[in-house]
Amino acid sequence: MAFNYPAFSYIVALIIDAFLIFFAIFHVIAFDELKTDYKNPIEQCNSLNPLVLPEYLLHLAFNILFVTAGEWFSLCLNIPLLAYHINRYRTRPVMTGPGLYDPTSIMNADVLTKCQREGWIKLAFYLLSFFYYLYGMIYALIST
């Protein structure tokens, strides 16, 4: 059992993916609070918008590790979400700061439902990815 660069990339991906799972859970809870009128949309958007760029950059970081480690299958699994993140941020509403969520339109039922569905899908993707990265780490440690 040897420690190699692919194993290191999977370990980093596991740690970062745990943070991304927490981000996704926070988003799902935040949109549920908005749906039930428990929180003010301005406050909620002010707490959600600063998390958008760190989430995207963390996801990009371990994918760069996968490229340098030559883990092409893991990279191919993440390319659709990376493309979605790039497109989503490129087509975001015009705002003064970074972020995706506009307080004036977030309470629209269609937008809120879309954002909530996006949060659940990301949570499912990150959870499945976590177990795949765990498997990849173990396989990389055992195979060498």
C-alpha positions in Angstrom: 0.0 0.0 0.0 1.6 3.2 -1.2 0.6 6.8 -1.0 0.6 8.4 -4.4 -0.7 11.5 -6.1 -4.1 10.1 -7.2 -4.7 8.9 -3.6 -3.9 12.4 -2.5 -6.2 14.0 -5.0 -9.1 11.7 -3.8 -8.4 12.6 -0.2 -8.5 16.3 -1.0 -11.7 15.7 -3.0 -13.3 13.8 -0.1 -12.5 16.7 2.3 -13.7 19.4 -0.2 -16.8 17.3 -1.1 -17.7 17.2 2.6 -17.7 21.0 2.6 -19.8 21.1 -0.6 -22.3 18.8 1.0 -22.7 21.2 3.9 -23.1 24.1 1.4 -25.8 22.2 -0.5 -27.6 21.4 2.8 -27.4 25.0 3.8 -28.9 26.0 0.4 -31.8 23.5 0.7 -32.6 24.7 4.2 -32.4 28.4 3.2 -34.8 27.9 0.3 -37.2 25.9 2.5 -37.1 28.8 5.0 -37.9 31.2 2.1 -40.7 29.0 0.9 -42.4 28.9 4.3 -41.9 32.7 4.8 -39.7 32.1 7.9 -36.9 34.4 6.7 -36.7 37.7 4.9 -35.5 37.3 1.2 -33.0 40.1 1.5 -31.3 38.5 4.6 -31.4 35.1 3.0 -29.8 36.2 -0.3 -27.2 38.1 1.7 -26.3 34.9 3.4 -26.4 32.7 0.3 -24.6 34.9 -2.2 -21.2 34.8 -0.5 -21.2 31.0 -0.6 -21.6 30.8 -4.4 -18.1 31.6 -5.5 -16.4 29.5 -2.8 -18.6 26.5 -3.8 -17.7 26.9 -7.4 -14.0 27.4 -6.7 -13.8 24.4 -4.4 -15.4 22.2 -7.0 -13.0 23.5 -9.6 -10.0 22.9 -7.2 -10.3 19.2 -6.9 -11.1 18.8 -10.6 -7.8 20.5 -11.3 -6.2 17.9 -9.0 -8.0 15.2 -11.0 -6.5 16.6 -14.3 -3.0 16.6 -12.8 -3.4 13.2 -11.4 -4.7 11.7 -14.6 -8.0 10.6 -13.1 -10.0 11.1 -16.3 -13.2 9.2 -15.3 -13.6 11.3 -12.1 -13.1 14.4 -14.1 -15.6 13.3 -16.7 -18.2 12.7 -14.0 -17.7 16.3 -12.8 -17.5 18.1 -16.2 -21.3 18.5 -16.5 -21.6 20.2 -13.1 -18.6 22.4 -13.9 -20.2 23.4 -17.2 -23.5 24.1 -15.3 -21.7 26.2 -12.7 -20.0 28.2 -15.4 -23.2 28.8 -17.4 -25.2 29.6 -14.2 -22.7 32.2 -13.1 -22.3 33.6 -16.6 -26.1 34.1 -16.9 -26.8 35.3 -13.4 -28.9 38.4 -12.7 -27.2 41.8 -12.8 -26.3 42.6 -9.3 -23.7 44.8 -7.5 -21.8 42.0 -5.9 -21.0 38.4 -6.7 -23.7 35.8 -6.3 -26.7 34.3 -8.0 -29.7 35.1 -5.9 -31.6 38.3 -6.4 -33.8 39.2 -3.4 -36.4 40.8 -5.7 -37.0 37.7 -7.8 -36.2 34.9 -5.4 -39.7 34.9 -4.0 -41.2 34.2 -7.4 -42.6 30.6 -7.1 -40.9 29.4 -10.3 -37.5 30.7 -9.3 -37.8 29.5 -5.8 -38.8 26.0 -6.9 -35.9 25.9 -9.5 -33.4 27.0 -6.8 -34.7 24.4 -4.3 -34.6 21.7 -7.0 -31.0 22.7 -7.9 -30.0 22.4 -4.2 -31.5 18.9 -3.9 -29.8 17.8 -7.1 -26.4 19.2 -6.0 -26.8 17.5 -2.7 -27.5 14.2 -4.3 -24.6 14.6 -6.7 -22.2 15.6 -3.9 -23.3 12.6 -1.8 -22.8 10.1 -4.6 -19.5 11.8 -5.4 -18.4 11.4 -1.8 -18.8 7.7 -1.9 -17.2 7.4 -5.3 -14.2 9.4 -4.1 -13.9 7.2 -1.1 -13.9 4.2 -3.4 -11.3 5.9 -5.6 -9.1 6.7 -2.7 -9.1 3.1 -1.4 -8.6 1.8 -4.9 -5.6 4.1 -5.5 -4.1 3.2 -2.2 -4.4 -0.6 -2.7 -3.5 -0.7 -6.4 0.0 0.6 -6.0 
